Amino acid sequence: TNAAATGVPAAAAGDSTPKEWRRLADELMMEGLGLLERLCLLVYAAEPKCLLGSAYKRRAWTGLGSDPEEDLRRAAAAYGEAHEAELQQIEEAGGGFVGVPHDGVGSGPGGGGLGAASSAAAGLVPSPYARLNQLTLELLACDGDEEQLRTLRAAVREAEGWARQRVEAEPADVWGWLQLIDARFLRALLGDRAVDEEEVASQYKQQFHFGASQRVRASVLDQMSFLVDVIDRRLEAQAERIASYPRVGPAGASAGAGDGTGDGTADGAGAGAGAGSGNPIAAAAAAAAAAAAAA
């Protein structure tokens, strides 16, 4: 559990936390969210909206709120508004590179300095940071509908193109390279078969070895931990729902809940099946765990 996000000891975010610690942590989180909400009303800019999105993400991760899935949706909405603010800033600036810096997909306020990159010839190139955060959180909050996944895949490929243009303009910027890898990693989470998961993990390792500071590594690993924790939590909830479905017969129950290959026709179990290849949430969990282990 990420204790730094709450300002209280690590135990304060776990199930064994004394009720008083959880109450205090929840109050601090609510106070911080309130301040950020008011700041966003006063200032229409990408960075405060990214901070708000990061705060909601942290609350969803630590479980301090009453509805983690709603916190994920609020975080995605805040990052979406940040992206829209960036697009407006680009239009007003007449092109070039603008936007908040990268600090790992969804890992919070940055400092990577992408705002310093500038090229009039590059045209309208927003920072992929807020957009990738938004799309990651929308994936985590979605129900796995194929139409949703297709829409997300297309949006991620667009953000990957922005990241590539930024890398071409500033090849020495490690944050830019990580944004490009983050986009490919998100494509893997979305089940894009054109992306080699081992290649993505290797690219993260290369950045760790040849250009990433300890801060950069911590940011990436922090995000991996978040993804694994949230996806595992969704899988557990999904398994509980499957277990609650009425059983029609032993054959259908075995096919649906055992190995993820059930088609859901014998009973409801096949609809969310195990870790089968047809389950986008299970596939995302496997991809996130593999990347975290390799990094």
CORVENQUI-V43695 format. One record per backbone hydrogen bond with DSSP energy under -0.5 kcal/mol. CO is the residue of the C=O (numbers start at 0). NH is the residue of the N-H. E is the energy in kcal/mol with one decimal. If there is no record, write none. Layout:
co	nh	e
CO	NH	E
CO	NH	E
This chain:
co	nh	e
0	2	-1.1
2	5	-1.6
2	6	-1.4
2	7	-0.8
8	11	-2.1
9	12	-1.7
10	13	-1.4
13	16	-1.5
17	21	-1.9
18	22	-2.4
19	23	-2.4
20	24	-2.8
21	25	-2.6
22	26	-2.2
23	27	-2.4
24	28	-2.5
25	29	-2.5
26	30	-2.4
27	31	-2.5
28	32	-2.6
29	33	-2.3
30	34	-2.1
31	35	-2.3
32	36	-2.7
33	37	-2.1
34	38	-2.3
35	39	-2.3
36	40	-1.2
37	41	-1.5
38	42	-2.5
42	44	-1.2
44	48	-0.9
45	49	-2.2
46	50	-2.3
47	51	-2.0
48	52	-2.3
49	53	-2.6
50	54	-2.1
51	55	-2.3
52	56	-2.2
53	57	-2.4
54	58	-2.1
55	59	-2.3
56	60	-2.2
57	61	-2.8
58	62	-1.5
58	63	-0.9
58	64	-0.7
66	70	-1.9
67	71	-2.2
68	72	-2.0
69	73	-2.5
70	74	-2.5
71	75	-2.5
72	76	-2.3
73	77	-2.3
74	78	-2.3
75	79	-2.3
76	80	-2.2
77	81	-1.9
78	82	-2.3
79	83	-2.1
80	84	-2.2
81	85	-2.0
82	86	-2.3
83	87	-2.1
84	88	-2.2
85	89	-2.5
86	90	-2.3
87	91	-2.4
88	92	-2.1
89	93	-1.3
89	94	-2.0
95	124	-1.3
97	126	-0.6
103	102	-0.7
103	105	-0.7
103	106	-1.7
112	115	-1.8
113	116	-1.5
118	121	-1.2
119	122	-1.2
122	95	-2.3
122	124	-1.1
124	97	-0.8
126	130	-0.6
127	131	-3.2
128	132	-2.0
129	133	-2.6
130	134	-2.6
131	135	-2.4
132	136	-2.4
133	137	-2.2
134	138	-2.0
135	139	-2.0
136	140	-1.7
137	141	-1.1
138	141	-0.6
144	148	-2.2
145	149	-2.4
146	150	-2.1
147	151	-2.4
148	152	-2.6
149	153	-2.1
150	154	-2.0
151	155	-2.5
152	156	-2.2
153	157	-1.7
154	158	-2.1
155	159	-2.6
156	160	-1.6
157	161	-1.5
158	162	-2.3
159	163	-2.3
160	164	-2.0
161	165	-2.0
162	166	-2.2
163	167	-2.3
164	168	-1.6
165	169	-2.4
169	172	-1.9
171	173	-0.8
172	176	-1.6
173	177	-2.3
174	178	-2.1
175	179	-1.9
176	180	-2.3
177	181	-3.2
178	182	-2.1
179	183	-1.6
180	184	-2.7
181	185	-2.6
182	186	-1.9
183	187	-1.9
184	188	-2.2
185	189	-1.6
186	191	-2.6
187	190	-1.7
190	192	-0.8
191	194	-1.6
194	196	-0.7
195	199	-2.0
196	200	-2.3
197	201	-2.2
198	202	-2.1
199	203	-2.0
200	204	-2.1
201	205	-2.2
202	206	-2.0
203	207	-2.1
204	208	-2.1
205	209	-2.4
206	210	-1.9
206	211	-2.3
212	216	-2.4
213	217	-2.7
214	218	-2.0
215	219	-2.2
216	220	-2.8
217	221	-2.3
218	222	-1.9
219	223	-2.2
220	224	-2.5
221	225	-2.1
222	226	-2.5
223	227	-2.6
224	228	-2.6
225	229	-2.7
226	230	-2.7
227	231	-2.6
228	232	-2.0
229	233	-2.0
230	234	-2.5
231	235	-2.3
232	236	-2.2
233	237	-2.5
234	238	-2.6
235	239	-2.1
236	240	-2.0
237	241	-2.5
238	242	-2.5
239	243	-1.1
240	244	-0.6
241	244	-1.3
245	267	-0.5
248	252	-2.0
249	253	-2.1
250	254	-2.2
251	255	-2.2
252	256	-2.3
253	257	-1.5
254	260	-0.6
254	261	-1.3
266	269	-0.7
267	270	-1.4
268	271	-1.1
269	272	-1.0
272	275	-0.7
275	278	-1.9
277	279	-0.8
278	282	-2.5
279	283	-2.2
280	284	-2.1
281	285	-2.3
282	286	-2.2
283	287	-2.6
284	288	-2.5
285	289	-2.2
286	290	-2.2
287	291	-2.4
288	292	-2.3
289	293	-2.2
290	294	-2.3
